[in-house]
């Protein structure tokens, strides 16, 4: 005899007493409020529902989190339009068992701050009522919902010094910057004191976090941004600021001392000149976060897209390696352990949240419009549940 897993979640007593009283009918245990999309497109595809599927623990290392606040990123706008859909579909369904479109209704939102509601049997370091934050992998359902399910290795205890609204502004940009600067760039708190770092596009989410982390580690940080953002990035610790609206930015940058690392948040034409700003034959690295990987797989399919991507990065890496500098791509990589270290920096006062604007749960379409306009000065956050501000 065997028993099938029944998708029924009994809410802990402490959660049933929260400000939102959950009904005790069986239906109330299987649905929740969320913003979803049923197809890819512009802002018109966003739809609010009270009947989104309640998340279920499917593996023993998973937790269900009650969402208090969710951060939005440019990636959410891109995913709303179908960016990366081919690759993400393969990640969700590697054996291609499901039919096309099985990701819908899709919940967007990569940042979450909230409270653990339930833990799987193998979860050792978290328990019910723990306040946590996380960056959600793009192939999973997101945080623009009342609850979300995550793996325990993707979450971290939230900084005690931050509200949920502030905490939701950090995980995605922090783990992206960490992946690029630490995992790919080889930087750490122990080797940054003598490093010169250039951040191309320093006033957005990744840039504002990277400035603070690098300054906490003792690096010298040069940033490009618009004239209007100069005081803003200097307030975060930038040592030198170059205004890209004053003319070709490569000219004033070329007059400066060479750099040990360039972090490129802009892409496009920057690759043509940015690598010449590095110190040759010293292990200096150019790391771009603007890569054609998902565009290639969307356009060419998984196999051909990955082959095209490999050929592109190999060609560029070899081209620049003979000039004594390293060319690398950086990617968002969700990581609870990285957030553990970032939490310590936050609670030590070395990093603060940069929240540009906050929206209510009913204002998700307006929040997307704000992110889509670009020229951000920090992050856009949606408050999902009361009590998390």
C-alpha positions as CSV (number, residue, x, y, z in Angstrom):
1,X,0.0,0.0,0.0
2,X,1.2,3.5,-0.7
3,X,-0.1,7.0,-0.2
4,X,-0.1,9.7,-2.8
5,X,1.0,13.2,-1.8
6,X,-2.1,15.3,-1.3
7,X,-1.6,19.0,-2.1
8,X,-3.0,20.2,1.2
9,X,-1.2,22.6,3.5
10,X,-2.1,23.1,7.1
11,X,-1.3,26.6,8.1
12,X,0.6,27.0,11.4
13,X,-1.4,28.7,14.2
14,X,0.7,31.8,14.3
15,X,0.1,32.4,10.6
16,X,-3.7,31.8,10.9
17,X,-3.7,34.7,13.4
18,X,-2.0,37.2,10.9
19,X,-3.9,40.3,9.9
20,X,-5.2,38.6,6.8
21,X,-7.6,35.9,8.2
22,X,-7.4,32.9,5.9
23,X,-10.6,31.1,5.5
24,X,-10.8,27.5,6.9
25,X,-12.5,25.9,3.9
26,X,-10.5,23.5,1.9
27,X,-10.5,25.9,-1.0
28,X,-8.8,28.6,1.1
29,X,-5.9,26.2,1.5
30,X,-5.3,25.7,-2.2
31,X,-5.5,29.2,-3.6
32,X,-4.0,32.6,-2.9
33,X,-3.9,36.1,-4.3
34,X,-1.2,36.8,-7.0
35,X,-0.4,38.8,-10.1
36,X,0.1,36.4,-13.0
37,X,0.5,36.4,-16.8
38,X,-1.2,33.9,-19.1
39,X,0.8,34.8,-22.2
40,X,3.9,36.9,-23.0
41,X,3.4,40.5,-24.0
42,X,3.3,44.1,-22.7
43,X,1.8,45.4,-19.4
44,X,-1.7,44.4,-20.5
45,X,-0.9,40.7,-19.9
46,X,-0.6,41.3,-16.1
47,X,-3.7,39.9,-14.3
48,X,-4.6,39.9,-10.7
49,X,-6.3,36.7,-9.3
50,X,-7.4,35.5,-6.0
51,X,-7.3,31.9,-7.3
52,X,-3.6,31.3,-8.0
53,X,-2.4,27.9,-6.9
54,X,-1.1,27.7,-3.4
55,X,2.6,26.6,-3.4
56,X,3.3,23.1,-2.3
57,X,6.4,21.6,-0.8
58,X,7.5,18.9,-3.4
59,X,11.0,18.2,-2.0
60,X,12.2,17.8,1.5
61,X,14.7,20.7,1.3
62,X,12.0,23.3,0.4
63,X,10.2,26.0,2.4
64,X,7.1,28.0,1.9
65,X,7.5,31.7,2.6
66,X,4.8,34.2,3.3
67,X,5.7,37.2,1.1
68,X,5.8,40.6,2.8
69,X,7.6,42.5,0.0
70,X,8.8,41.8,-3.5
71,X,11.4,43.7,-5.5
72,X,11.1,44.3,-9.3
73,X,14.0,44.2,-11.7
74,X,14.5,44.8,-15.5
75,X,14.6,41.0,-15.8
76,X,10.9,40.9,-14.8
77,X,9.9,43.2,-17.6
78,X,12.0,41.2,-20.0
79,X,10.4,37.9,-18.8
80,X,6.9,39.4,-19.1
81,X,7.7,39.8,-22.8
82,X,9.0,36.2,-23.2
83,X,12.8,36.8,-22.8
84,X,14.5,33.5,-22.0
85,X,11.3,31.4,-22.4
86,X,13.0,28.6,-24.4
87,X,15.8,28.1,-21.9
88,X,13.6,28.5,-18.8
89,X,11.1,26.0,-20.3
90,X,13.9,23.4,-20.6
91,X,14.9,24.1,-17.0
92,X,11.4,23.6,-15.7
93,X,10.7,20.6,-17.9
94,X,14.0,19.0,-19.0
95,X,12.4,15.9,-20.4
96,X,9.9,18.0,-22.4
97,X,7.0,16.0,-21.0
98,X,4.7,18.9,-20.7
99,X,3.1,20.7,-23.6
100,X,4.2,24.2,-24.7
101,X,2.9,27.0,-22.5
102,X,2.8,24.9,-19.3
103,X,4.5,27.7,-17.4
104,X,1.3,29.7,-17.3
105,X,-0.2,31.2,-15.3
106,X,3.3,32.6,-14.5
107,X,4.1,34.7,-11.4
108,X,6.9,37.2,-11.9
109,X,9.2,38.8,-9.2
110,X,12.7,37.7,-8.4
111,X,13.2,39.4,-5.0
112,X,11.4,38.3,-1.8
113,X,11.4,39.2,1.9
114,X,9.1,37.4,4.2
115,X,8.5,34.8,6.9
116,X,8.9,31.0,6.8
117,X,5.5,29.4,7.0
118,X,6.4,25.7,6.6
119,X,9.6,23.7,6.2
120,X,10.3,20.4,4.4
121,X,11.6,17.5,6.4
122,X,15.3,18.0,5.5
123,X,15.4,21.7,6.3
124,X,17.8,22.2,9.2
125,X,18.7,25.8,9.4
126,X,15.3,27.5,9.2
127,X,12.1,27.1,11.1
128,X,8.6,28.5,11.1
129,X,8.4,32.3,11.8
130,X,12.0,32.9,10.7
131,X,12.3,36.2,8.7
132,X,14.1,35.5,5.5
133,X,15.1,37.0,2.1
134,X,16.0,35.4,-1.2
135,X,16.6,35.9,-4.9
136,X,14.3,33.5,-6.8
137,X,15.6,31.5,-9.8
138,X,13.9,32.7,-13.0
139,X,12.5,29.2,-13.8
140,X,10.5,29.2,-10.5
141,X,7.2,31.0,-9.7
142,X,8.0,34.4,-8.4
143,X,7.2,36.7,-5.4
144,X,4.3,38.8,-6.7
145,X,2.0,36.5,-4.7
146,X,1.1,36.0,-1.1
147,X,3.2,32.8,-0.8
148,X,6.2,31.3,-2.6
149,X,8.1,28.0,-2.4
150,X,11.9,28.0,-2.4
151,X,14.8,25.7,-1.7
152,X,16.5,26.2,1.6
153,X,19.8,26.8,-0.1
154,X,18.3,29.8,-1.9
155,X,17.1,31.7,1.2
156,X,18.9,33.4,4.1
157,X,17.9,35.0,7.3
158,X,16.9,38.6,6.7
159,X,19.1,41.4,8.1
160,X,17.8,42.4,11.5
161,X,18.5,46.1,10.8
162,X,16.2,46.2,7.7
163,X,12.4,46.2,7.2
164,X,11.0,43.7,4.7
165,X,10.5,46.5,2.2
166,X,14.2,47.5,2.4
167,X,15.3,43.8,2.3
168,X,13.3,43.1,-0.8
169,X,15.4,45.6,-2.7
170,X,18.7,43.7,-2.3
171,X,18.8,39.9,-3.1
172,X,18.6,39.9,-6.9
173,X,21.1,42.7,-7.4
174,X,23.3,41.5,-4.6
175,X,23.6,37.9,-5.9
176,X,24.1,39.2,-9.4
177,X,26.9,41.5,-8.3
178,X,28.4,38.8,-6.0
179,X,28.4,36.2,-8.9
180,X,30.1,38.7,-11.2
181,X,32.6,40.2,-8.8
182,X,33.4,37.3,-6.5
183,X,32.7,34.1,-8.5
184,X,33.8,35.4,-11.9
185,X,36.0,38.3,-11.0
186,X,37.8,36.7,-8.1
187,X,37.4,39.7,-5.7
188,X,37.0,39.3,-2.0
189,X,37.3,41.4,1.2
190,X,40.8,40.1,1.5
191,X,42.2,41.2,-1.9
192,X,40.3,44.4,-2.8
193,X,42.3,47.0,-0.9
194,X,44.6,47.8,-3.8
195,X,42.2,47.2,-6.7
196,X,40.8,49.8,-9.1
197,X,37.3,48.9,-10.3
198,X,35.3,50.6,-13.0
199,X,31.5,50.2,-13.0
200,X,29.8,51.1,-16.3
201,X,26.2,52.1,-15.4
202,X,26.5,52.7,-11.7
203,X,23.1,54.2,-10.7
204,X,20.9,51.1,-11.2
205,X,20.2,48.3,-8.9
206,X,23.4,46.2,-9.5
207,X,25.6,49.2,-9.7
208,X,24.4,50.8,-6.5
209,X,25.0,47.5,-4.6
210,X,28.4,46.9,-6.2
211,X,29.6,50.3,-5.3
212,X,28.8,49.7,-1.6
213,X,30.2,46.2,-1.4
214,X,33.5,47.2,-3.2
215,X,33.9,50.2,-1.0
216,X,33.3,48.1,2.1
217,X,36.1,45.9,0.9
218,X,38.5,48.8,0.3
219,X,38.6,49.1,-3.5
220,X,38.9,52.3,-5.4
221,X,35.6,52.6,-7.4
222,X,35.1,54.7,-10.6
223,X,31.5,54.9,-11.9
224,X,29.8,56.1,-15.1
225,X,26.3,57.6,-14.8
226,X,24.4,60.7,-15.9
227,X,25.1,64.1,-14.4
228,X,21.8,63.9,-12.5
229,X,23.0,60.8,-10.6
230,X,26.5,62.0,-9.7
231,X,25.7,63.1,-6.2
232,X,23.6,59.9,-5.7
233,X,26.5,57.5,-6.5
234,X,29.0,59.6,-4.6
235,X,26.8,59.3,-1.6
236,X,27.1,55.5,-1.9
237,X,30.9,55.8,-1.9
238,X,32.0,56.2,-5.5
239,X,35.5,57.7,-5.6
240,X,35.4,59.1,-9.2
241,X,32.4,59.7,-11.4
242,X,32.3,60.2,-15.2
243,X,29.2,61.8,-16.8
244,X,28.2,59.8,-19.9
245,X,25.9,62.6,-21.0
246,X,28.9,65.0,-21.4
247,X,30.3,63.3,-24.5
248,X,32.0,60.0,-25.5
249,X,32.7,58.4,-22.1
250,X,35.7,56.5,-23.3
251,X,37.8,59.7,-23.7
252,X,37.8,60.8,-20.0
253,X,38.1,57.1,-18.9
254,X,41.1,56.6,-21.1
255,X,42.9,59.5,-19.3
256,X,42.6,57.7,-16.0
257,X,44.9,55.1,-14.5
258,X,44.2,51.6,-15.8
259,X,41.7,49.3,-14.0
260,X,42.0,45.8,-12.4
261,X,38.3,45.0,-13.2
262,X,35.5,46.5,-15.3
263,X,31.9,45.6,-14.5
264,X,29.7,46.4,-17.5
265,X,26.0,46.9,-16.9
266,X,25.4,48.7,-20.2
267,X,26.6,46.4,-23.0
268,X,26.4,47.3,-26.7
269,X,29.2,49.5,-27.9
270,X,31.1,49.4,-24.6
271,X,32.9,46.2,-25.5
272,X,34.7,48.0,-28.3
273,X,36.7,50.2,-26.0
274,X,36.2,49.1,-22.4
275,X,38.9,46.3,-22.4
276,X,41.6,48.8,-23.4
277,X,41.0,50.4,-19.9
278,X,42.4,47.3,-18.2
279,X,45.9,46.8,-16.9
280,X,47.4,44.3,-19.4
281,X,49.2,41.1,-18.3
282,X,48.1,41.5,-14.6
283,X,45.0,39.2,-14.6
284,X,42.7,42.1,-15.1
285,X,39.1,41.2,-16.1
286,X,36.3,42.7,-18.1
287,X,32.9,41.2,-17.0
288,X,29.7,42.1,-18.8
289,X,26.2,41.3,-17.4
290,X,24.7,42.0,-20.9
291,X,25.1,38.7,-22.7
292,X,23.4,37.2,-25.8
293,X,22.9,33.7,-24.1
294,X,19.1,33.7,-23.6
295,X,18.5,35.7,-26.8
296,X,20.5,33.1,-28.8
297,X,18.5,30.2,-27.3
298,X,15.2,32.0,-27.8
299,X,16.1,32.7,-31.5
300,X,17.9,29.6,-32.5
301,X,16.6,26.9,-30.0
302,X,18.5,25.3,-27.2
303,X,21.1,23.3,-29.0
304,X,22.0,25.8,-31.7
305,X,21.7,28.7,-29.4
306,X,24.1,27.2,-26.9
307,X,26.6,26.4,-29.7
308,X,26.4,30.0,-31.0
309,X,26.9,31.3,-27.4
310,X,29.9,29.1,-26.8
311,X,31.5,30.1,-30.1
312,X,30.9,33.8,-29.4
313,X,32.4,33.8,-25.9
314,X,35.3,31.6,-26.9
315,X,36.2,33.9,-29.8
316,X,36.0,37.0,-27.7
317,X,38.0,35.5,-24.8
318,X,40.8,34.4,-27.1
319,X,40.8,37.7,-29.0
320,X,41.4,39.7,-25.7
321,X,43.6,37.1,-24.0
322,X,46.4,37.7,-26.5
323,X,46.3,41.3,-25.5
324,X,46.8,40.4,-21.8
325,X,43.3,40.9,-20.5
326,X,40.4,38.5,-19.6
327,X,36.9,38.7,-21.2
328,X,34.1,37.1,-19.1
329,X,30.3,37.0,-18.9
330,X,28.6,37.4,-15.6
331,X,25.2,35.9,-14.7
332,X,22.6,36.1,-11.9
333,X,23.2,33.1,-9.5
334,X,20.8,32.7,-6.6
335,X,22.7,31.8,-3.4
336,X,21.6,31.7,0.2
337,X,25.3,31.5,1.4
338,X,26.1,34.7,-0.5
339,X,23.2,36.4,1.1
340,X,24.4,35.2,4.5
341,X,27.6,37.2,4.0
342,X,25.8,40.2,2.6
343,X,23.5,40.1,5.6
344,X,26.5,40.6,7.9
345,X,27.6,43.6,5.8
346,X,24.1,45.1,6.0
347,X,23.9,44.7,9.8
348,X,27.4,46.1,10.1
349,X,26.2,49.3,8.4
350,X,28.3,48.8,5.3
351,X,25.5,48.3,2.8
352,X,22.1,50.0,2.8
353,X,19.0,49.4,0.7
354,X,18.4,51.9,-2.2
355,X,14.6,52.0,-2.7
356,X,13.6,54.5,-5.3
357,X,9.8,53.9,-5.1
358,X,7.4,51.6,-3.3
359,X,4.0,50.4,-4.6
360,X,1.1,48.6,-3.0
361,X,0.0,45.1,-4.1
362,X,-2.8,46.6,-6.2
363,X,-0.3,48.7,-8.1
364,X,1.8,46.0,-9.7
365,X,1.1,47.3,-13.3
366,X,2.3,50.8,-12.3
367,X,5.4,49.3,-10.7
368,X,6.2,47.5,-14.0
369,X,5.7,50.8,-15.9
370,X,8.2,52.5,-13.5
371,X,10.9,49.8,-14.1
372,X,10.3,49.7,-17.8
373,X,11.0,53.5,-18.1
374,X,14.7,52.8,-17.0
375,X,17.1,55.4,-15.6
376,X,16.6,53.9,-12.2
377,X,18.1,55.4,-9.0
378,X,17.8,52.2,-7.0
379,X,15.1,49.6,-6.8
380,X,11.3,49.4,-7.1
381,X,9.6,47.4,-4.4
382,X,6.0,46.1,-4.1
383,X,4.5,45.7,-0.6
384,X,2.6,42.4,-0.7
385,X,1.3,42.0,2.9
386,X,0.8,44.4,5.7
387,X,3.0,44.1,8.7
388,X,6.1,43.8,6.5
389,X,7.0,47.4,6.0
